[in-house]
Amino acid sequence: MARSGALYGGTGSYKTSQVKWFSHYIAKKTGKATLLLSTDGGGWQACEKEVAAKMILPYRCEAAVLPLVLLRKISQGYWPENPDETNPADINLIPINWNEVGGIAVEGWTSIAQVVMRYLPDKGISVGGEDRNKPGANMAFSVPVHVMGEVKMESFGSSTRGDYGFVQRLLYGLVMNFISLPVEYVLFTALEAKTEDEDRTTVYGPAIAGKKATAECGAWVGDLLHAQDYTIARNEEVPDPADPKKKVTQTIMDTVVRYYFRKHLDPVTGIPFPAKTRVVPEGIEALNKKFPGGYFEPTTEWGFDRYLEAVDELSVVAADDPLRSWREKMDAKLGRTAAAAK
């Protein structure tokens, strides 16, 4: 089973940039490329150099292109033979070559949920037993429109309670499929959400359709990192709009992002954001020393890759502990040779 993690945060918190650094980690660790499945609308501009170098092999799943079928088969280890093909009838899925692929990035939980929630009413699909077309149900309606001289009916519908449960189960199944694939690591991204727990307590977490999943989805993966953005003001001399030959002082707002791997409080509300690390217990103290405060601030030179490398390093160190000598003593006591013990 692959190691796994999820990065969640607001729009503009450089999550796609972390996919870039994630691909560098995979290339360094395995010598292989990273697959990028994107259902986000922002694309992968931050990763263009890696895409050009084929360090990242991207595919965008469009909402209108049979997302349920494609998402499930891709999570099972298939990939479009031609990632540029958009016609559903011409998309041919072939097995992924694991000799060339060492990691998978999925952008992201939030957009997948949104795509499926849009797809179900658009196609008039009922997954919870509701009849979307039942008179008076106010779940679906059609509007006529003239197209090329002919009257066409466009159908519209709202999401139902059953849709939310379906999407949550579907997404969980996709995550379990992805992390069962023979790769080093699977990275997911998501937007952040504020919702209520069953006792009406306000909770934060990855944004997924429905309240329940936001509080539970962190358990689906090993690492869960939250991107907290901060706005910092600074003054800069710029040309005066009234007289370009003169300079005036203008306040510029810069954004600094911290990726927390430990639970931390929202600076405004005081409500905690969930986060966790899967470093071995013996390495937690050393990880906190390496990244004081339980976070790292990505730069233009490094990001999520540095975090993963630190976790790897601490895990190796922890493996060389008294437990190894214990095993050697037990082998000697039982008269087993090292070869037999293996």
C-alpha positions as CSV (number, residue, x, y, z in Angstrom):
1,M,0.0,0.0,0.0
2,A,1.3,3.4,-0.9
3,R,2.0,6.1,1.6
4,S,-0.5,8.9,1.3
5,G,-1.2,12.5,2.3
6,A,-3.6,15.4,1.7
7,L,-2.9,19.1,1.6
8,Y,-5.9,21.4,2.2
9,G,-6.2,25.1,2.4
10,G,-7.9,28.2,0.8
11,T,-7.6,29.2,-2.8
12,G,-4.2,30.7,-3.5
13,S,-2.3,28.7,-0.8
14,Y,0.1,27.2,-3.4
15,K,-1.3,23.7,-3.3
16,T,-0.5,23.1,-7.0
17,S,3.0,24.3,-6.4
18,Q,3.4,21.6,-3.8
19,V,2.5,19.1,-6.5
20,K,5.5,20.5,-8.4
21,W,7.8,19.8,-5.4
22,F,6.1,16.4,-4.8
23,S,7.1,15.3,-8.3
24,H,10.7,16.3,-7.5
25,Y,10.6,14.1,-4.4
26,I,9.2,11.2,-6.4
27,A,11.8,11.6,-9.2
28,K,14.7,11.8,-6.7
29,K,13.4,8.8,-4.6
30,T,12.3,6.5,-7.4
31,G,13.6,7.9,-10.7
32,K,10.1,7.9,-12.0
33,A,7.4,10.3,-13.1
34,T,4.3,11.5,-11.3
35,L,0.8,11.3,-12.6
36,L,-1.4,14.3,-12.1
37,L,-5.2,13.8,-12.2
38,S,-6.8,17.3,-12.1
39,T,-10.5,18.1,-11.8
40,D,-9.7,21.6,-10.6
41,G,-10.5,24.6,-12.8
42,G,-7.1,26.3,-12.2
43,G,-5.0,23.9,-14.2
44,W,-1.4,23.1,-13.5
45,Q,0.5,26.3,-14.6
46,A,2.8,26.1,-11.6
47,C,4.0,22.7,-12.9
48,E,4.5,23.6,-16.5
49,K,8.3,23.0,-16.5
50,E,7.8,19.6,-14.9
51,V,5.1,18.8,-17.4
52,A,7.4,19.8,-20.3
53,A,10.1,17.6,-18.9
54,K,7.6,14.7,-18.5
55,M,8.4,14.6,-14.8
56,I,4.7,15.2,-14.4
57,L,2.2,13.5,-16.7
58,P,-1.1,15.4,-16.4
59,Y,-4.7,14.6,-17.3
60,R,-7.7,16.8,-16.7
61,C,-11.0,15.1,-16.2
62,E,-13.8,17.3,-17.5
63,A,-17.1,17.4,-15.8
64,A,-19.0,16.5,-18.9
65,V,-16.7,13.5,-19.8
66,L,-18.2,10.6,-17.9
67,P,-16.5,11.5,-14.6
68,L,-17.8,8.5,-12.6
69,V,-16.4,5.9,-15.0
70,L,-13.1,7.6,-15.6
71,L,-12.4,8.4,-12.0
72,R,-13.1,4.9,-10.9
73,K,-11.0,3.2,-13.6
74,I,-8.1,5.7,-13.1
75,S,-8.1,5.0,-9.4
76,Q,-7.9,1.3,-10.3
77,G,-4.6,1.8,-12.2
78,Y,-5.7,2.9,-15.7
79,W,-4.8,6.1,-17.6
80,P,-6.0,7.6,-20.9
81,E,-3.9,6.5,-23.8
82,N,-4.3,10.0,-25.2
83,P,-4.6,12.5,-22.3
84,D,-5.6,15.2,-24.8
85,E,-8.7,13.4,-26.0
86,T,-12.0,15.0,-24.7
87,N,-14.6,13.0,-26.7
88,P,-15.9,10.3,-24.3
89,A,-16.4,7.8,-27.2
90,D,-12.7,8.1,-28.1
91,I,-11.1,7.9,-24.7
92,N,-9.2,4.6,-24.4
93,L,-7.9,3.6,-21.0
94,I,-4.8,1.5,-20.7
95,P,-2.9,0.0,-17.7
96,I,-0.4,2.4,-16.1
97,N,3.2,1.4,-16.7
98,W,4.5,1.2,-13.1
99,N,8.1,1.0,-14.4
100,E,7.7,4.7,-15.3
101,V,5.3,6.0,-12.6
102,G,6.3,6.4,-9.0
103,G,3.8,8.8,-7.6
104,I,0.2,10.1,-8.1
105,A,-1.2,13.5,-7.3
106,V,-5.0,14.0,-7.3
107,E,-6.4,17.6,-7.4
108,G,-8.6,17.3,-5.6
109,W,-11.2,16.1,-3.2
110,T,-13.2,19.2,-3.3
111,S,-13.4,19.5,-7.1
112,I,-14.1,15.8,-7.5
113,A,-17.1,16.1,-5.2
114,Q,-18.3,19.2,-7.0
115,V,-17.9,17.6,-10.4
116,V,-20.0,14.5,-9.3
117,M,-22.6,16.7,-7.5
118,R,-23.0,18.6,-10.8
119,Y,-23.0,15.5,-12.9
120,L,-25.8,13.7,-11.1
121,P,-28.6,16.3,-11.5
122,D,-27.4,17.3,-15.0
123,K,-27.8,13.7,-16.2
124,G,-31.0,13.2,-14.1
125,I,-29.4,10.3,-12.2
126,S,-31.0,9.3,-9.0
127,V,-28.7,7.5,-6.4
128,G,-30.7,7.8,-3.2
129,G,-34.1,6.5,-4.3
130,E,-35.5,10.0,-5.0
131,D,-37.5,10.6,-8.2
132,R,-36.0,13.8,-9.7
133,N,-38.8,14.1,-12.2
134,K,-41.6,13.5,-9.9
135,P,-44.3,16.2,-10.3
136,G,-44.2,18.7,-7.5
137,A,-40.9,17.4,-6.1
138,N,-39.1,20.6,-7.2
139,M,-36.0,18.5,-8.0
140,A,-35.9,18.9,-11.8
141,F,-37.3,21.0,-14.5
142,S,-36.8,21.6,-18.2
143,V,-36.7,24.8,-20.2
144,P,-37.1,25.0,-24.0
145,V,-34.4,26.8,-26.1
146,H,-34.0,27.2,-29.9
147,V,-30.8,25.7,-31.2
148,M,-30.1,25.7,-35.0
149,G,-33.8,26.2,-35.7
150,E,-35.0,23.4,-33.5
151,V,-36.5,23.4,-30.1
152,K,-34.3,21.6,-27.5
153,M,-35.1,21.0,-23.9
154,E,-32.5,21.8,-21.3
155,S,-33.0,20.0,-17.9
156,F,-31.9,21.5,-14.6
157,G,-32.0,19.9,-11.2
158,S,-30.9,20.3,-7.6
159,S,-28.8,18.0,-5.4
160,T,-30.6,15.6,-3.1
161,R,-29.8,14.2,0.3
162,G,-28.9,10.9,-1.4
163,D,-26.3,12.7,-3.6
164,Y,-24.2,13.8,-0.6
165,G,-24.0,10.3,0.8
166,F,-23.2,8.9,-2.6
167,V,-20.4,11.3,-3.3
168,Q,-18.8,10.7,0.1
169,R,-18.8,6.9,-0.4
170,L,-17.6,7.3,-3.9
171,L,-14.7,9.6,-2.9
172,Y,-13.7,7.3,0.0
173,G,-13.7,4.3,-2.5
174,L,-11.5,6.3,-4.9
175,V,-9.0,7.2,-2.2
176,M,-8.7,3.6,-1.0
177,N,-8.2,2.5,-4.6
178,F,-5.5,5.1,-5.2
179,I,-3.5,4.2,-2.1
180,S,-3.6,0.5,-3.0
181,L,-1.7,1.2,-6.2
182,P,2.1,0.2,-6.4
183,V,3.5,3.7,-6.1
184,E,5.7,5.4,-3.5
185,Y,3.1,8.0,-2.4
186,V,-0.3,9.4,-3.4
187,L,-0.9,13.1,-2.7
188,F,-4.4,14.6,-2.6
189,T,-5.4,18.2,-2.3
190,A,-8.6,20.0,-1.2
191,L,-10.0,23.3,-0.3
192,E,-10.8,24.0,3.4
193,A,-14.2,24.1,4.9
194,K,-16.0,25.2,8.1
195,T,-18.9,23.0,9.1
196,E,-20.7,21.6,12.2
197,D,-20.1,18.3,13.9
198,E,-23.1,16.2,15.1
199,D,-23.1,18.1,18.4
200,R,-23.2,21.3,16.4
201,T,-19.6,22.1,17.3
202,T,-17.9,24.1,14.6
203,V,-15.1,22.2,12.9
204,Y,-12.6,22.9,10.1
205,G,-11.2,20.4,7.6
206,P,-11.0,19.5,3.9
207,A,-14.0,20.6,1.9
208,I,-16.1,17.7,0.7
209,A,-19.8,17.6,-0.1
210,G,-21.7,17.2,3.1
211,K,-20.8,18.0,6.7
212,K,-19.9,14.5,7.9
213,A,-17.0,13.9,5.5
214,T,-15.2,17.1,6.4
215,A,-14.6,15.8,10.0
216,E,-13.8,12.3,8.9
217,C,-11.8,12.4,5.7
218,G,-8.5,13.2,7.5
219,A,-8.4,9.6,8.6
220,W,-8.4,8.4,5.0
221,V,-4.7,9.3,4.6
222,G,-1.4,9.2,6.5
223,D,-0.3,12.8,6.4
224,L,-2.8,15.7,6.7
225,L,-1.3,19.2,6.2
226,H,-3.2,22.5,6.4
227,A,-2.1,25.5,4.5
228,Q,-2.7,28.7,6.5
229,D,-2.1,31.9,4.6
230,Y,-1.2,35.2,6.2
231,T,-1.2,38.7,4.6
232,I,1.8,40.9,5.3
233,A,1.8,44.5,4.3
234,R,5.0,46.3,3.0
235,N,5.7,49.6,1.4
236,E,7.1,50.0,-2.1
237,E,8.1,53.0,-4.1
238,V,6.1,53.1,-7.4
239,P,5.6,55.7,-10.2
240,D,3.1,58.4,-9.3
241,P,0.0,58.0,-11.5
242,A,-0.4,61.8,-11.7
243,D,3.3,62.2,-12.6
244,P,5.2,59.1,-13.7
245,K,8.5,61.0,-13.2
246,K,7.8,61.0,-9.4
247,K,7.6,58.2,-6.9
248,V,4.9,57.6,-4.3
249,T,4.7,55.0,-1.5
250,Q,2.2,52.3,-2.1
251,T,1.2,49.5,0.3
252,I,1.7,46.0,-1.1
253,M,0.0,43.0,0.4
254,D,2.1,39.9,0.2
255,T,0.9,36.4,1.1
256,V,2.9,34.0,3.2
257,V,1.7,30.4,3.5
258,R,2.6,28.0,6.3
259,Y,1.9,24.3,5.9
260,Y,1.1,22.8,9.3
261,F,1.5,19.1,10.1
262,R,0.3,19.6,13.6
263,K,-3.1,20.7,14.8
264,H,-3.2,24.5,15.2
265,L,-5.7,27.3,15.9
266,D,-7.2,29.6,13.4
267,P,-5.7,33.0,14.2
268,V,-9.1,34.7,13.9
269,T,-11.6,32.3,15.4
270,G,-9.4,30.1,17.7
271,I,-11.0,27.0,16.2
272,P,-8.4,24.3,15.6
273,F,-7.5,23.1,12.1
274,P,-6.8,19.3,12.0
275,A,-3.4,18.2,10.9
276,K,-1.2,15.2,11.5
277,T,2.1,13.5,10.4
278,R,2.9,9.9,9.9
279,V,6.5,10.1,11.0
280,V,7.4,7.3,13.3
281,P,6.8,8.2,17.0
282,E,10.5,8.3,17.7
283,G,11.0,11.0,15.1
284,I,8.2,13.4,16.2
285,E,10.5,15.4,18.5
286,A,13.2,15.7,15.8
287,L,10.6,16.7,13.2
288,N,9.4,19.5,15.4
289,K,12.9,20.7,15.9
290,K,13.5,20.6,12.2
291,F,10.3,22.6,11.6
292,P,9.7,24.7,14.7
293,G,6.1,25.4,15.3
294,G,4.9,22.4,13.5
295,Y,5.0,23.9,10.0
296,F,7.1,24.8,7.0
297,E,7.0,27.8,4.7
298,P,7.4,26.7,1.1
299,T,9.7,28.8,-1.1
300,T,10.4,29.1,-4.9
301,E,13.1,26.4,-4.3
302,W,11.5,23.8,-2.2
303,G,8.2,22.8,-0.5
304,F,6.5,19.5,0.3
305,D,9.5,17.6,-0.9
306,R,11.6,18.8,2.0
307,Y,9.0,17.7,4.5
308,L,8.8,14.2,2.9
309,E,12.6,13.9,2.9
310,A,12.7,14.8,6.6
311,V,10.1,12.2,7.4
312,D,12.1,9.6,5.4
313,E,15.3,10.5,7.2
314,L,13.8,10.3,10.6
315,S,12.2,6.9,9.8
316,V,15.6,5.5,8.8
317,V,17.3,6.8,11.9
318,A,14.5,5.3,14.0
319,A,14.9,1.9,12.4
320,D,18.4,1.8,13.8
321,D,17.4,1.6,17.4
322,P,17.5,-0.9,20.3
323,L,14.9,-3.0,18.6
324,R,17.5,-4.1,16.1
325,S,19.8,-5.3,18.8
326,W,16.8,-7.0,20.5
327,R,16.2,-9.0,17.3
328,E,19.8,-10.0,17.1
329,K,19.8,-11.2,20.7
330,M,16.7,-13.2,20.1
331,D,18.1,-14.8,17.0
332,A,21.2,-15.8,18.9
333,K,19.2,-17.1,21.8
334,L,17.1,-19.2,19.5
335,G,20.1,-20.4,17.5
336,R,18.9,-18.8,14.3
337,T,21.2,-17.4,11.7
338,A,20.6,-14.0,10.1
339,A,19.7,-15.7,6.8
340,A,17.2,-18.0,8.5
341,A,15.6,-15.1,10.4
342,K,14.9,-13.3,7.2
